Amino acid sequence: MIRVSILYPNRKGSRFDLRYYLETHMPLSIKLLGAHPGFRGVTVDHGVAGAAPGTEPAHIAMCHFLFRSSDDFMQAFMPHAQALQHDIPRYTDVTPVIQFNDVVLAQ
């Protein structure tokens, strides 16, 4: 199984509309990508603090899609890439960092 992590770095002065992200963008993403048979799930995290007391989180938000394989994710994403990417400016001015991960341990 793979996890595709979409990380939104917490940049000073940046904008991130969590409400829009959760109520509009993510339901659209789940509807479009979740239709693929390789889809296994999704989680969204909202950064609240850094490791040291009183510090800011490194990321304001993170989305983690689980898919059976990288190919499954790409097959699910590519037909909808334009629509999903064009929605990004509606909730943030941060350029997301995307990382593919092999899930090697899950409990």
N, C-alpha and C positions, 0 to 999 in steps of 0.2 A: 504494500500500500504506500502511496505517496501523500505528502501534505504539501499543498501550495500555500505558502505564507505571503500575504500581502501586508506589508508593514508601512505605516504612515509615521515617519520620523516627527518628533515633537520639536518643531523649529520655533524659536522665539518670534512672535508677531505673525505666525501663520494662522490660517483659518481652518477649522474643521467643524462641520455641522453634524454632530452625532445624531441628532434627531432625524434629519433627512437621511443620513446613512442607514440608520436602523429601520426607519419606516418606509423608505422609498427605494434606495439603491439596493440594499440587501434582499428585500423580497423579490425585486426584479432579477438579481443575480441568481437567487435560489431557484426561481421559476425557470430561468433559461438553462442554467448549468445542471440543476437537479433532475432535469428530464433525461439526462444521459444515463444509461445503465451502469456506467462505471462510478457514478457519484456515490459516496459513502457518508457524507455529512459535512457540516460546516460549523465553525464557532467564530464568534467575534469577541474580542477583548478590548476594553477601554482602559488605557493607562491612567493610573491614579497617583503614582509616586515612584521615585527611584529607590535604589537599595539603601542609600544613606538617608536618615531622617531629614525631612524638609527639602529633599531634592525632587526635581521634576522627573517624570518618566521619560525614558529614551524614545518611546513611541506613544503617540496620542491614541492610536487605535491599531488593532491587528485583526486580520481576517485569515482564517485557516480552513481551506477546502481540503477534504479528504477524497481521494479518488483511487481506484484500483491500480492505475498506472499513469505515468506522464502522458502517454499517448491518449488515454481516455480523457484526461483533462483538456488536452489540446483539441481533441475532437469536439468536446463540449463547448469550449471557449471560442474557438476561431469563428464559427458562424455568427457569434454575438459580440465579438471583440469591439467592433466600431460602436455599437450602441452602449456597451458598458463603459468603454473608455471616454466616450463623449459625455457621459453623465458625471464623471469625476469633478469637473469644475463647479458643479452645482453644490457639492458638499465640502470641497477643500481646494486650497491652492498649493498643497504639498504633493510632490512627485512621489508616488509609492515605490517602495523597494519590494521586488518580487523574488522569492527564493523557493526552489523545489527541494524537498527533503524526502529521503527514504525514512519511513517510520520503522525504527529498529527495535523499539520497546514501547509497549502501551499496556497499561493495566486498568 
